[in-house]
């Protein structure tokens, strides 16, 4: 037994319940409503991806509109056009008959036009004594009038999405260029660090970028490149400051030697080994706290932290830090451990670390001990939040792809 599908009285064309509902809504057009037909057409063209229309379908819609004599689609007018397939094909740039019928059916399916069938299924108009059209059978343009505002909103959303896509692509290009400059400068200056690993990560990110088509995929690539840029910058920050050698230093050394009455060999270290030992004995200054990562990226990688914020949402860093204190208490992390993390990483990054610990709480035996270990490594300049955030982002992206594939398989089974 088939449900949700009915036919016309003559059984010519199948009609779904969705189409019936659209026809009923079309009959409720506000009195006196009118709109420029070409403005509605432009909105439909801009929203064609959302509507699921191809260029050929838009060409057929354009041809139908040319058969409506007025510029304005008005509720008071007869909105039915009744051209033959031959006339439509000519105005649609010579489209083939089969393609014409397919695209007419598609326009009906998406609800941009409506069939108004005659008793014999043909398209024609019956005129009155004074030549005015009393009844017309063909395609009604009333859905365009009824959905004019909806189509305009859809077109605006598509335009905003395209603008957002351009901005993301621009940021990706700039970030890629900046990372490449950092790597080049570091290699040329002989800066310490595994710059080959950074370059390999950049190459991998660019490879994934080529396959990214949607806004979400491009945002994930931008997040990865941003983290990689932060990692490269942090590696440069912990570079030792080189001692400058020049005429001033020579003059200072000469002055010290001349003014000192003690033998020179008493002031100089006896060996290179002794120099290294003295340098190692000097206390190391704590590493400069790494900069906080973009809040949006943190929330995408660690969405659970939002459950502990006031109102269940986080819109700025202060809310994240407040939620991190709640999570600290919930995970039994001591105040001293969290305070040390804030001192070593900075309060923003300590909150990010707490959010990461929350995401991996099921795999961590002692959250307090884990945070202390991260704090010690951060103080020595051996830890960055970037790889941890990137791993969480990839895990969530992988879970999303798995659910999408599972949903596709279930859909096919149905």
BELLINFEN-V203774 format. One record per residue. N is the residue number from 1. D_LAST is the distance of its C-alpha to the last C-alpha in Angstrom with 1 decimal. Layout:
<<N D_LAST> <N D_LAST>>
This chain:
<<1 16.3> <2 15.2> <3 15.5> <4 16.3> <5 17.8> <6 21.5> <7 24.0> <8 27.6> <9 30.4> <10 31.0> <11 27.5> <12 28.0> <13 25.2> <14 21.8> <15 22.0> <16 19.3> <17 20.3> <18 20.4> <19 23.0> <20 24.9> <21 25.2> <22 26.5> <23 29.0> <24 30.2> <25 30.7> <26 32.5> <27 34.9> <28 36.0> <29 37.7> <30 40.8> <31 44.0> <32 45.9> <33 43.1> <34 43.5> <35 42.3> <36 43.3> <37 40.8> <38 41.2> <39 40.6> <40 37.2> <41 36.5> <42 37.4> <43 35.1> <44 32.2> <45 33.2> <46 33.3> <47 29.9> <48 28.3> <49 26.0> <50 24.8> <51 24.3> <52 22.7> <53 25.7> <54 27.5> <55 31.3> <56 31.3> <57 29.6> <58 32.3> <59 35.0> <60 33.9> <61 34.0> <62 37.4> <63 38.6> <64 37.6> <65 39.5> <66 42.6> <67 42.7> <68 43.1> <69 46.9> <70 47.2> <71 46.6> <72 45.1> <73 42.1> <74 43.5> <75 42.4> <76 45.6> <77 45.0> <78 43.2> <79 40.1> <80 39.0> <81 39.7> <82 39.8> <83 40.4> <84 39.7> <85 37.3> <86 40.4> <87 41.8> <88 38.6> <89 38.3> <90 41.9> <91 41.5> <92 38.2> <93 40.2> <94 39.9> <95 36.1> <96 34.9> <97 33.9> <98 30.4> <99 29.8> <100 31.5> <101 29.2> <102 26.0> <103 27.4> <104 28.7> <105 25.2> <106 23.9> <107 26.8> <108 25.9> <109 22.2> <110 23.3> <111 26.0> <112 29.1> <113 30.5> <114 30.2> <115 30.9> <116 33.9> <117 34.1> <118 37.4> <119 37.9> <120 37.9> <121 35.2> <122 37.8> <123 38.9> <124 42.4> <125 44.6> <126 47.2> <127 50.3> <128 52.9> <129 56.7> <130 57.2> <131 54.6> <132 52.0> <133 48.3> <134 47.6> <135 44.1> <136 41.8> <137 38.6> <138 36.4> <139 34.5> <140 35.1> <141 35.5> <142 35.4> <143 32.1> <144 33.9> <145 36.7> <146 34.5> <147 32.4> <148 35.4> <149 35.5> <150 31.8> <151 32.0> <152 35.1> <153 33.4> <154 30.5> <155 33.1> <156 35.1> <157 32.1> <158 31.5> <159 35.2> <160 35.3> <161 32.4> <162 34.2> <163 37.4> <164 35.9> <165 34.5> <166 38.1> <167 39.6> <168 37.3> <169 38.1> <170 41.8> <171 41.8> <172 40.0> <173 42.7> <174 45.5> <175 44.3> <176 43.9> <177 47.4> <178 48.9> <179 47.5> <180 48.9> <181 52.2> <182 52.3> <183 51.6> <184 54.3> <185 56.8> <186 56.3> <187 56.7> <188 59.7> <189 61.4> <190 60.6> <191 58.8> <192 57.7> <193 54.0> <194 51.2> <195 50.7> <196 49.2> <197 46.2> <198 46.0> <199 46.0> <200 43.4> <201 41.1> <202 41.8> <203 40.9> <204 37.6> <205 36.8> <206 37.7> <207 35.4> <208 32.4> <209 33.7> <210 33.3> <211 29.6> <212 29.2> <213 28.2> <214 26.9> <215 29.3> <216 27.8> <217 28.2> <218 31.7> <219 32.6> <220 31.7> <221 34.0> <222 36.7> <223 36.6> <224 37.0> <225 39.9> <226 41.5> <227 41.5> <228 42.9> <229 45.6> <230 46.5> <231 46.8> <232 49.1> <233 51.2> <234 51.6> <235 52.7> <236 55.4> <237 56.5> <238 57.5> <239 59.6> <240 63.2> <241 65.8> <242 68.1> <243 71.8> <244 73.5> <245 76.6> <246 79.1> <247 82.7> <248 82.4> <249 81.3> <250 84.1> <251 86.6> <252 85.4> <253 85.6> <254 89.1> <255 90.2> <256 88.9> <257 90.7> <258 93.9> <259 94.0> <260 93.2> <261 96.1> <262 94.2> <263 93.8> <264 90.7> <265 89.5> <266 89.2> <267 86.6> <268 84.4> <269 82.0> <270 83.3> <271 80.2> <272 76.7> <273 75.4> <274 77.2> <275 75.6> <276 72.1> <277 72.9> <278 74.3> <279 71.2> <280 68.9> <281 71.0> <282 70.5> <283 67.8> <284 64.7> <285 63.8> <286 60.3> <287 57.6> <288 57.0> <289 53.9> <290 51.0> <291 49.7> <292 46.8> <293 43.5> <294 41.6> <295 40.4> <296 37.0> <297 36.4> <298 37.5> <299 35.1> <300 32.2> <301 33.2> <302 34.1> <303 32.1> <304 33.1> <305 36.7> <306 35.9> <307 35.2> <308 38.9> <309 40.3> <310 41.7> <311 39.1> <312 36.3> <313 36.8> <314 39.0> <315 40.6> <316 43.7> <317 45.3> <318 47.4> <319 44.3> <320 42.9> <321 46.2> <322 46.4> <323 42.9> <324 43.9> <325 46.9> <326 44.6> <327 42.4> <328 45.6> <329 46.7> <330 43.4> <331 43.3> <332 47.0> <333 48.2> <334 52.0> <335 53.5> <336 55.7> <337 52.9> <338 51.2> <339 54.5> <340 55.2> <341 51.8> <342 52.7> <343 56.1> <344 54.8> <345 51.7> <346 52.4> <347 50.9> <348 47.9> <349 46.9> <350 47.6> <351 45.1> <352 42.6> <353 43.4> <354 42.8> <355 39.4> <356 38.5> <357 39.9> <358 37.7> <359 34.5> <360 35.6> <361 37.2> <362 35.1> <363 36.6> <364 40.2> <365 42.6> <366 45.3> <367 44.3> <368 48.0> <369 49.1> <370 46.3> <371 47.4> <372 51.0> <373 50.2> <374 48.5> <375 51.5> <376 54.0> <377 52.1> <378 51.9> <379 55.7> <380 56.4> <381 54.2> <382 51.9> <383 48.7> <384 46.6> <385 43.6> <386 42.0> <387 40.4> <388 39.2> <389 37.5> <390 36.0> <391 34.6> <392 32.9> <393 31.6> <394 30.1> <395 28.6> <396 26.9> <397 25.8> <398 24.4> <399 22.5> <400 21.0> <401 20.0> <402 18.4> <403 16.4> <404 15.3> <405 14.3> <406 12.4> <407 10.5> <408 9.9> <409 8.7> <410 6.3> <411 5.1> <412 5.4> <413 3.8> <414 0.0>>
